[in-house]
Amino acid sequence: MVNQVLVGVWKLVSYEIRLADEQVIYPFGEDAIGYLMYTENGYMSVNLMSANCLPFTAESATMASLEEILMAIKTFFAYCGKYEVFTNKVIHYPEVSNIPNLKGLRQERTFEIMDNCLCLTFNSDDMQATFKLIWERV
């Protein structure tokens, strides 16, 4: 049994990266879309993407051009796996990811719940940046 505070479906409100010089980056645009799901039995899934992704010109993804495929990869992020909750931290353990390097790599997030919103933050030492994602409970 997991801590029930995060269980449910959350819709992305905003996703920003704040650099050490206070510059703010919106990796998928200011209107990025996505969902985050936490189950009662300890599994989670997150999917993020640019709201302005262009559809492939071919009817089938297998027939898309290399340029279209690369753009789709650059404008989408997802992983899923188990999770644990500790006071104000949640730890994700990706088992499946569109970024192979994340598979099996512990992802620690600080969280705060205010009204119907969930704020997840984490720092990236290699980028010297703080990532902040705000979600609204669906």
N, C-alpha and C positions, 0 to 999 in steps of 0.2 A: 504494500500500500504506500502511496506517495502523499506528500503534503498536497492538499486539495486547492491551495490558494491560486495556482496557475492553471488548473485543469479547465479546458475549454478551447474555444476558437477565438483568435485575435486577428483583427484586420489592421494592416499597416496604416499609420497616420503620417509618420515622417521617418526618414533615415538620413542622418548626416554624419560626416566625419569632420571633427574639429582638429586642425593641425596645431602644432606648438606655437606658431605665430598668430593663432586665432583665426586663420583663414578657414572658411567652412566649405566643404565639398559635398555635393549630393551625387553619390556614385551612380545612381540610376535616375537622376533628375529629381527635381523638387516634387514631382507628382508620381513618384515610384509607387508600385502596388505590391501587395503581398499578403500572405497569411502565415500565422504561427499557430500550431496546434499542440496541446499537451493532453495526453490521455490519463485516465485514472490508473492504468497499469504501468505507468512509468516510461511511456514512449512519447517522442515529440517529432515534429516535422516543421520546417520553415522553408518558404518559397518567396523569393523577391524577384522583381523584374522592372524594367523600364516600362512606363505606361505607353511610350511612343515607339515600341518595337514595330518594325515594318514586317508585314507578312512576306513569306518567300514568294518569289514570282512563279515558281513551279508549284503544281498542285500537291506534290509529294515532297516531304522533307528529304527523302533520299535523293531527290533530283535537284535540290537547292545548290546554288553556286557556293564555292568555298568562301567567298566574301560574305554571303548571307549567313552561312553557318558560323563563321567567326564572329559576326555581329550579334547573332543570337546568343552565343556563348558569353560574350562580353556584357550582355544586358540581362543576364539571368543568374541567379544564385540559389542553391537549394542543398539541404542536407536533412537527414533524419536518423534517429537512433534513440537510445535510452537517455534519461535525464534524472538528476537528483536535485532536491531543494534543501538549502541550508539557510536559515534565518533570512538574510537579504541577498542571497546568492543562489543562482541556478547553474548547474553544470550540465552541459550537453555532451554526449559521447557519440559523435557521428559514426554511423555504420555504413551509410550510403551518402555520397556527395557528388555533385557535378565537378568539384575540385578534388582530385584524388589525394592531394596532400592532407586534406582534413580528415580523411577516413582514419578513425582510431585516435584522433588528436583531441584531447580534452578541451572544451570551449567553456570558459568560466565567464559568467555575466553577473553583474550586480543588478538587482531589480528593485523597483519601487512601484507600488500600486496606489494610484490616486483616483478615487471615484471609480470610473469604468475604464481607466487607462493603465497600461503597463509600460513602464519605462525600463529598457535594458541598456546598460552601458558597459563598455569594456575598453581597455587600453591596448594599443599596439605599440610595442617597444620599437620594432623595426621601422615603423612610420612616424613614431613620436606623435601619436594622434589618439584622440578619444572618439570612439564610435558610440552613437546614441540612436536608438530606435524606439519610437513611441507607437504603441499598439492600442487599439480600442476593442474591448470585448464585444463579440458578435452575439 
